[in-house]
Amino acid sequence: MSDVAGRAAIITGAGSGIGRAAALSLAKRGYRLVLAGRRIAALEETAALVDGRAEVAARSTDVSDAASVASLFNHAVQRFGRVDLLFNNAGVSAPPAPIEDVDEADWRKVVDINLTGAFLVLQAGFRTMQRQSPQGGRIINNGSIAATTPRPNSVAYACSKHAILGLTKAASLEGRKFDIACGQIDIGNAASTMGSTAAAGMLQADGTIRTEPLMSLEHVGEAVAYMDSLPLEANVQFLTVMATKMPFVGRG
C-alpha cells in the first residue's frame, strides 16, 4: 500500500450520497479535498463533516459544461498544486419508463450528465495529470451495476452507464504513457438517495415489485479509498461492491 497522506483529490457529486461517503473516507486518511457539485450548500455540509480532518475546498460545478469543469481543475491546482486522485462520480437518473415512453428531455439530461459530464471531467483530469510533476495520478469512474446489467424501465441510465465502461477502458489504455491509472467502481444498492428506492420496492425483470437489501454508504467510501491505496504501477481495473443479497446476476 502507498502513503496517501497529503494527496489531493477531486470528488464530483460530493454534496451527498456516494460522493460524501468517499470524502469522509479519504479525509480520515489525510487527503486534501476539492468537493464539486451543483449545490454549494450541500458541498459545504460535506466540507463541515470533514473539517478538522482534512484541508477541503467546495466548488460549485456543472460537469456538463466544459468551462465549469476547467475552472474546477484550475482551482484545485491553484489550491493544492496538483491532482493525485479524481473520483468521477456525479450522476443522475430519470423517472422510470418503458422505452417507448421515455421523454427526450429526460434522455438528454441523463446522457449530458452521466456520459458527456463524465467525459469532460475525465478529459480535464487527463490534461491536469499530464502537465503536473511528477506526472500521473488515478481516475476512478463511478460505473454502477447498471454498467453491465440494466433494470427494467431504465434505458437512459443503463445506456449512459454502459458507456462509462468504454470510457474507463479507453482511459485506462491511453493513460498508460502518462502514468494515469483509470479504474471503475460499480455500486449496487447503497443507502443513498438514488439507491434507497430499492428498500421501498423495485420492479424486477419478471414484472413483480420487491424490496431489496441495502448496504451502508461507508462501505463504498472505503472501497474508493482502497482503489487509490495501491501505487500507480498497480490498478484495480473494475471493482463491484454491492449489498450481498441484492438481485444482480440476471437481476434475479
C-alpha positions as CSV (number, residue, x, y, z in Angstrom):
1,M,0.0,0.0,0.0
2,S,1.3,3.5,-0.8
3,D,1.4,6.5,1.5
4,V,-1.7,8.6,0.7
5,A,-1.4,11.4,3.3
6,G,-1.3,14.7,1.6
7,R,-2.6,13.6,-1.7
8,A,-5.0,16.0,-3.5
9,A,-8.3,14.6,-4.7
10,I,-11.3,16.0,-6.6
11,I,-14.7,14.4,-6.0
12,T,-17.6,15.2,-8.2
13,G,-21.1,14.8,-6.9
14,A,-19.7,15.3,-3.4
15,G,-22.7,17.0,-1.9
16,S,-24.4,13.8,-0.8
17,G,-24.5,10.1,-1.0
18,I,-21.6,8.2,-2.6
19,G,-19.5,11.4,-3.1
20,R,-19.9,12.4,0.5
21,A,-19.0,8.9,1.7
22,A,-15.9,9.0,-0.4
23,A,-15.0,12.4,1.0
24,L,-15.3,11.1,4.6
25,S,-13.2,8.0,3.9
26,L,-10.5,10.0,2.1
27,A,-10.4,12.7,4.7
28,K,-9.6,10.4,7.6
29,R,-6.6,9.2,5.6
30,G,-5.2,12.7,5.2
31,Y,-6.2,13.6,1.7
32,R,-6.7,17.3,0.7
33,L,-10.1,17.5,-1.0
34,V,-11.8,19.6,-3.6
35,L,-15.6,18.9,-3.4
36,A,-17.5,19.6,-6.6
37,G,-21.3,19.6,-7.3
38,R,-24.2,21.7,-8.4
39,R,-25.4,22.7,-4.9
40,I,-22.9,24.8,-2.9
41,A,-24.9,24.4,0.3
42,A,-24.7,20.6,0.1
43,L,-21.0,20.8,-0.6
44,E,-20.5,23.0,2.4
45,E,-22.4,20.4,4.5
46,T,-19.9,17.8,3.4
47,A,-17.0,20.1,4.0
48,A,-18.2,20.7,7.5
49,L,-18.3,16.9,8.2
50,V,-14.6,16.6,7.2
51,D,-13.5,19.9,8.7
52,G,-10.6,19.4,11.1
53,R,-9.6,16.1,9.5
54,A,-8.7,17.4,6.0
55,E,-7.9,20.5,4.2
56,V,-11.0,21.0,2.0
57,A,-12.5,23.3,-0.6
58,A,-16.0,23.4,-2.1
59,R,-16.6,24.4,-5.7
60,S,-19.9,24.7,-7.5
61,T,-19.5,22.9,-10.8
62,D,-21.7,21.9,-13.7
63,V,-20.0,18.8,-15.1
64,S,-21.8,19.1,-18.4
65,D,-20.2,22.5,-19.0
66,A,-16.6,22.4,-20.2
67,A,-15.8,25.8,-18.9
68,S,-17.1,25.0,-15.4
69,V,-15.1,21.8,-15.4
70,A,-11.9,23.6,-16.4
71,S,-12.5,26.2,-13.7
72,L,-12.8,23.3,-11.1
73,F,-9.4,21.8,-12.1
74,N,-7.7,25.2,-12.2
75,H,-9.0,25.9,-8.7
76,A,-7.7,22.6,-7.5
77,V,-4.2,23.2,-8.9
78,Q,-4.1,26.7,-7.6
79,R,-5.1,25.5,-4.1
80,F,-3.1,22.3,-3.8
81,G,-0.6,22.3,-6.6
82,R,-1.7,19.1,-8.3
83,V,-4.5,16.5,-8.6
84,D,-3.5,12.9,-7.5
85,L,-7.0,11.4,-7.5
86,L,-10.2,12.1,-9.4
87,F,-13.3,10.3,-8.3
88,N,-15.5,10.9,-11.3
89,N,-18.8,10.3,-9.5
90,A,-21.5,12.8,-10.5
91,G,-24.6,11.3,-12.0
92,V,-28.4,11.5,-12.2
93,S,-31.2,9.1,-13.0
94,A,-34.5,9.6,-14.9
95,P,-38.1,8.7,-14.0
96,P,-38.7,5.0,-14.7
97,A,-40.4,4.5,-18.1
98,P,-40.6,1.8,-20.8
99,I,-38.5,2.7,-23.9
100,E,-41.5,3.8,-25.9
101,D,-42.5,6.4,-23.3
102,V,-39.1,7.9,-22.4
103,D,-39.2,11.7,-22.7
104,E,-36.4,13.0,-24.9
105,A,-35.6,15.7,-22.4
106,D,-35.1,13.1,-19.7
107,W,-32.8,11.1,-22.1
108,R,-30.7,14.1,-22.9
109,K,-30.3,15.2,-19.3
110,V,-29.1,11.8,-18.2
111,V,-26.7,11.5,-21.1
112,D,-25.4,15.1,-20.7
113,I,-24.5,14.5,-17.0
114,N,-23.7,10.8,-16.8
115,L,-21.7,10.5,-20.1
116,T,-20.8,13.9,-21.5
117,G,-20.1,15.2,-18.0
118,A,-18.1,12.2,-17.0
119,F,-16.0,12.6,-20.2
120,L,-15.4,16.3,-19.7
121,V,-14.3,15.7,-16.1
122,L,-12.0,12.8,-17.2
123,Q,-10.6,14.8,-20.0
124,A,-9.7,17.7,-17.6
125,G,-8.2,15.1,-15.3
126,F,-6.0,13.8,-18.1
127,R,-4.8,17.3,-19.1
128,T,-4.0,18.2,-15.5
129,M,-2.3,14.9,-14.6
130,Q,-0.2,15.1,-17.9
131,R,1.1,18.6,-17.0
132,Q,2.0,18.1,-13.4
133,S,5.3,17.0,-12.0
134,P,5.6,14.2,-11.1
135,Q,3.3,13.2,-13.9
136,G,0.3,11.0,-13.4
137,G,-2.5,10.1,-11.0
138,R,-5.5,7.9,-10.6
139,I,-9.0,8.3,-12.0
140,I,-11.9,6.3,-10.6
141,N,-15.1,6.3,-12.6
142,N,-18.5,5.5,-11.0
143,G,-20.0,3.0,-13.3
144,S,-22.8,1.4,-11.3
145,I,-24.2,-2.2,-11.5
146,A,-26.2,-0.7,-14.5
147,A,-22.9,-0.5,-16.4
148,T,-23.3,-4.2,-17.1
149,T,-26.8,-5.2,-16.0
150,P,-29.8,-2.9,-16.5
151,R,-33.1,-2.7,-14.6
152,P,-36.4,-2.6,-16.4
153,N,-37.6,0.8,-17.5
154,S,-34.2,2.5,-17.1
155,V,-32.9,2.7,-20.7
156,A,-31.3,6.2,-20.4
157,Y,-29.5,5.4,-17.2
158,A,-28.4,1.9,-18.4
159,C,-27.1,3.3,-21.7
160,S,-25.2,6.1,-20.0
161,K,-23.5,3.7,-17.5
162,H,-22.7,1.1,-20.2
163,A,-20.9,3.9,-21.9
164,I,-18.8,4.5,-18.8
165,L,-17.4,1.0,-19.3
166,G,-16.0,2.2,-22.7
167,L,-14.8,5.4,-21.2
168,T,-12.9,3.6,-18.5
169,K,-11.3,1.1,-20.9
170,A,-10.2,3.9,-23.3
171,A,-8.8,6.0,-20.5
172,S,-7.0,3.0,-18.9
173,L,-5.3,2.3,-22.3
174,E,-4.4,5.9,-23.2
175,G,-3.4,6.8,-19.7
176,R,-0.5,4.3,-19.5
177,K,2.1,6.5,-21.2
178,F,1.3,9.3,-18.7
179,D,1.2,7.2,-15.5
180,I,-2.5,7.7,-15.3
181,A,-4.3,4.7,-13.8
182,C,-8.0,4.5,-14.6
183,G,-10.4,2.1,-12.9
184,Q,-14.1,1.8,-12.3
185,I,-16.3,1.1,-9.3
186,D,-19.7,-0.5,-9.8
187,I,-22.0,0.0,-6.9
188,G,-25.2,-1.8,-6.1
189,N,-27.9,-0.8,-3.6
190,A,-26.0,1.7,-1.5
191,A,-28.2,3.6,1.0
192,S,-28.0,6.9,-0.9
193,T,-31.0,8.9,-2.1
194,M,-30.8,7.3,-5.5
195,G,-30.2,3.8,-4.2
196,S,-32.7,3.9,-1.3
197,T,-35.7,3.5,-3.6
198,A,-34.8,-0.2,-3.6
199,A,-35.9,-0.5,0.0
200,A,-39.4,0.7,-1.0
201,G,-39.8,-1.9,-3.7
202,M,-38.2,-2.1,-7.2
203,L,-39.6,-3.5,-10.4
204,Q,-38.0,-6.9,-11.2
205,A,-37.3,-8.5,-14.6
206,D,-40.3,-10.8,-14.0
207,G,-42.7,-7.9,-13.5
208,T,-43.0,-8.2,-9.8
209,I,-42.3,-5.5,-7.3
210,R,-39.9,-6.5,-4.5
211,T,-38.0,-4.8,-1.7
212,E,-34.2,-5.1,-2.0
213,P,-31.5,-5.0,0.7
214,L,-29.2,-2.0,1.0
215,M,-25.6,-1.6,2.3
216,S,-24.1,1.3,4.1
217,L,-22.5,4.1,2.1
218,E,-19.4,3.8,4.3
219,H,-18.5,0.6,2.5
220,V,-18.5,2.4,-0.8
221,G,-16.2,5.2,0.6
222,E,-13.8,2.5,1.9
223,A,-13.8,0.8,-1.4
224,V,-12.8,4.0,-3.2
225,A,-10.0,4.6,-0.7
226,Y,-8.8,1.1,-1.2
227,M,-8.6,1.5,-5.0
228,D,-6.3,4.5,-4.5
229,S,-4.2,2.9,-1.8
230,L,-2.2,1.0,-4.5
231,P,0.8,2.5,-6.1
232,L,0.3,3.7,-9.7
233,E,2.0,0.6,-11.1
234,A,-1.0,-1.4,-9.8
235,N,-4.6,-0.7,-10.7
236,V,-8.0,-2.0,-9.6
237,Q,-9.5,-2.1,-13.1
238,F,-13.0,-3.0,-12.1
239,L,-14.5,-3.3,-8.6
240,T,-18.1,-4.3,-7.8
241,V,-19.3,-3.5,-4.3
242,M,-23.0,-4.3,-3.6
243,A,-25.5,-5.4,-1.0
244,T,-24.8,-9.2,-0.7
245,K,-28.4,-10.3,-1.2
246,M,-29.5,-7.8,-3.9
247,P,-30.7,-9.2,-7.2
248,F,-27.8,-8.9,-9.7
249,V,-26.8,-11.8,-11.9
250,G,-29.8,-11.8,-14.2
251,R,-31.4,-9.4,-11.8
252,G,-32.8,-12.3,-10.0
